[in-house]
Amino acid sequence: MEEVDSTNENLPETYDFLPVVSNDVDKLAEKFVTETEHEKQETKLTGGMKSRGKYRSRSLSASSTDSFSSASYTDTSSDEEGSTPREKVQNNSKGFDDFCIKNIGQAAFGRREVEIAEQEMPGIMALRKRAEKDKPLKGARIVGCTHVNAQTANEVAAALAEAGISVFAWKGETEEDFWWCIDRCVNAENWQPNMILDDGGDATHLMLRKYPTLFKMINGIVEESVTGVHRLYQLSKAGKLTIPAINVNDSVTKTKFDNLYSCRESILDALKRSTDVMFGGKQVLVCGYGEVGKGCCSALKGMGSIVYVTEIDPICALQACMDGFRVVKTNEIIRNIDILITATGNKNVVTREHMDKMKNGCIICNMGHSNTEIDVQSLRTPNLTWEKVRSQVDHVIWPDGKRIVLIAEV
Ligand SMILES: NC(=O)c1ccc[n+]([C@@H]2O[C@H](COP(=O)([O-])OP(=O)(O)OC[C@H]3O[C@@H](n4cnc5c(N)ncnc54)[C@H](O)[C@@H]3O)[C@@H](O)[C@H]2O)c1
């Protein structure tokens, strides 16, 4: 088993947060649209997908592969380099303009996407019905910051804006855009959020650092990601977490279903869309045999891949063995593998040293939430050449011609 830092204590103070599974935006859309129908409930939403330049990375999931949308709508402008929604003035059909998205004209298409997603969510539909009477969120002013499904991100953002929700998010945001969007949601005139719905802790940390007085007026936080929860624990240890926070991963329907089964599906979908790789016979190393890792291993095994696992937790390692996977040290196997997937939430799981040893054509991607799992920064050296192959797919080329395929780069 790999002897590496499992504590997450050394993670950087500001982590990038990476994303989620394909339906998350729709869940939010559902929730937020419903909320605005309630009296005196307000929501501002930020999130989005950043473009090349000063990137933020995302983990590999359906949400991170936007090359081949299966949607029927063709958004010819959505990936235009250089065009920024921040320069556009837009209104929805009712004249509402407190949003910043790619194109409000995509609202009808986005609404159809939301409706399609509803079919897959009988639980949340039932909850919405129940909440219609109880109005449990009456008075809530929620700032939401989350990842979305890349294929339909811009369209769903448009649907939200058309519904009167202040949404600041678009596919292709730069790092600076990303923080600008959060800022616009947190610090707006005539608006004071009293709840945070976070996914990675970015909204929480921005508020705490930049607007401590506003933060004091927050009643509670809901945090979706393991990484965000680690950050909350760090705050708590430092005595800075002065308000209650809910860890969504404490809900069994999140960890045991979303992390496991959604990732079981999205890993194949994402790799296929981004690389067109055939899985049969490929040697795959999955780092981490938690819920996400289990889902990835199961899917890849089902496709005929030869799957290896690294784990630092003896019980999870034993589970991997009992499920028929070989538990290895990364160095044992690194020269042979065709695909490497990180699913630990930890940092520096894959180092430059590992990547130097990989064979030509090896695909490397992160399924976890934190972009610190793969030391991508270490690949930014003058002797390596970067070549963008398609959206979210880069080739990194070594001086001898060896190239690795990096998905959803930082
Ligand atoms: N991509 C997605 O759609 C998606 C969905 C849910 C969760 N996530 C993210 O995936 C990550 C994992 O989530 P999870 O629910 O599986 O968490 P988990 O805690 O169940 O599993 C993580 C596993 O990684 C192991 N690990 C930690 N450091 C390691 C290392 N250096 N080498 C090998 N193994 C190591 C741990 O022992 C643990 O078993 C988190 O960052 C989470 O936020 C991503």
The ligand as an SDF file (V2000), in Angstrom:
LIG
                    3D

 44 48  0  0  0  0  0  0  0  0999 V2000
  -16.0940   13.1520   -9.5140 N   0  0  0  0  0  0  0  0  0  0  0  0
  -17.2130   13.0910   -8.8650 C   0  0  0  0  0  0  0  0  0  0  0  0
  -18.2770   13.1460   -9.4580 O   0  0  0  0  0  0  0  0  0  0  0  0
  -17.1860   12.9190   -7.3710 C   0  0  0  0  0  0  0  0  0  0  0  0
  -18.3560   12.5140   -6.6730 C   0  0  0  0  0  0  0  0  0  0  0  0
  -18.2940   12.3340   -5.3080 C   0  0  0  0  0  0  0  0  0  0  0  0
  -17.0990   12.5920   -4.6270 C   0  0  0  0  0  0  0  0  0  0  0  0
  -16.0150   13.0280   -5.3190 N   0  0  0  0  0  0  0  0  0  0  0  0
  -14.7290   13.2780   -4.6610 C   0  0  0  0  0  0  0  0  0  0  0  0
  -13.9350   12.0780   -4.7630 O   0  0  0  0  0  0  0  0  0  0  0  0
  -13.0370   11.9900   -3.6660 C   0  0  0  0  0  0  0  0  0  0  0  0
  -13.1930   10.6430   -2.9840 C   0  0  0  0  0  0  0  0  0  0  0  0
  -14.5130   10.5550   -2.4740 O   0  0  0  0  0  0  0  0  0  0  0  0
  -14.9760    9.2310   -1.6950 P   0  0  0  0  0  0  0  0  0  0  0  0
  -16.4010    9.3990   -1.3600 O   0  0  0  0  0  0  0  0  0  0  0  0
  -14.5440    8.0240   -2.4520 O   0  0  0  0  0  0  0  0  0  0  0  0
  -14.0730    9.3960   -0.3800 O   0  0  0  0  0  0  0  0  0  0  0  0
  -13.5880    8.2270    0.5660 P   0  0  0  0  0  0  0  0  0  0  0  0
  -13.0560    8.8940    1.7720 O   0  0  0  0  0  0  0  0  0  0  0  0
  -14.6550    7.2020    0.6970 O   0  0  0  0  0  0  0  0  0  0  0  0
  -12.3870    7.5390   -0.2650 O   0  0  0  0  0  0  0  0  0  0  0  0
  -11.1210    8.0590   -0.4250 C   0  0  0  0  0  0  0  0  0  0  0  0
  -10.1430    6.8730   -0.2780 C   0  0  0  0  0  0  0  0  0  0  0  0
   -8.8480    7.2800   -0.7080 O   0  0  0  0  0  0  0  0  0  0  0  0
   -7.9080    6.6930    0.1760 C   0  0  0  0  0  0  0  0  0  0  0  0
   -6.6790    7.4730    0.0980 N   0  0  0  0  0  0  0  0  0  0  0  0
   -6.4140    8.6750    0.6690 C   0  0  0  0  0  0  0  0  0  0  0  0
   -5.1820    9.0750    0.3220 N   0  0  0  0  0  0  0  0  0  0  0  0
   -4.6790    8.1250   -0.4880 C   0  0  0  0  0  0  0  0  0  0  0  0
   -3.4660    7.9760   -1.1910 C   0  0  0  0  0  0  0  0  0  0  0  0
   -2.5160    8.9010   -1.1180 N   0  0  0  0  0  0  0  0  0  0  0  0
   -3.2740    6.8720   -1.9430 N   0  0  0  0  0  0  0  0  0  0  0  0
   -4.2280    5.9280   -2.0410 C   0  0  0  0  0  0  0  0  0  0  0  0
   -5.4180    6.0110   -1.3860 N   0  0  0  0  0  0  0  0  0  0  0  0
   -5.6260    7.0960   -0.6350 C   0  0  0  0  0  0  0  0  0  0  0  0
   -8.5740    6.7350    1.5310 C   0  0  0  0  0  0  0  0  0  0  0  0
   -7.9880    5.7850    2.4050 O   0  0  0  0  0  0  0  0  0  0  0  0
  -10.0130    6.4090    1.1730 C   0  0  0  0  0  0  0  0  0  0  0  0
  -10.2770    5.0240    1.2400 O   0  0  0  0  0  0  0  0  0  0  0  0
  -13.3620   13.1750   -2.7610 C   0  0  0  0  0  0  0  0  0  0  0  0
  -12.4560   14.2040   -3.0590 O   0  0  0  0  0  0  0  0  0  0  0  0
  -14.7770   13.5730   -3.1830 C   0  0  0  0  0  0  0  0  0  0  0  0
  -15.0530   14.9420   -2.9370 O   0  0  0  0  0  0  0  0  0  0  0  0
  -16.0300   13.1600   -6.6770 C   0  0  0  0  0  0  0  0  0  0  0  0
  1  2  1  0
  2  3  2  0
  2  4  1  0
  4  5  1  0
  4 44  2  0
  5  6  2  0
  6  7  1  0
  7  8  2  0
  8  9  1  0
  8 44  1  0
  9 10  1  0
  9 42  1  0
 10 11  1  0
 11 12  1  0
 11 40  1  0
 12 13  1  0
 13 14  1  0
 14 15  2  0
 14 16  1  0
 14 17  1  0
 17 18  1  0
 18 19  2  0
 18 20  1  0
 18 21  1  0
 21 22  1  0
 22 23  1  0
 23 24  1  0
 23 38  1  0
 24 25  1  0
 25 26  1  0
 25 36  1  0
 26 27  1  0
 26 35  1  0
 27 28  2  0
 28 29  1  0
 29 30  1  0
 29 35  2  0
 30 31  1  0
 30 32  2  0
 32 33  1  0
 33 34  2  0
 34 35  1  0
 36 37  1  0
 36 38  1  0
 38 39  1  0
 40 41  1  0
 40 42  1  0
 42 43  1  0
M  CHG  2   8   1  16  -1
M  END
$$$$
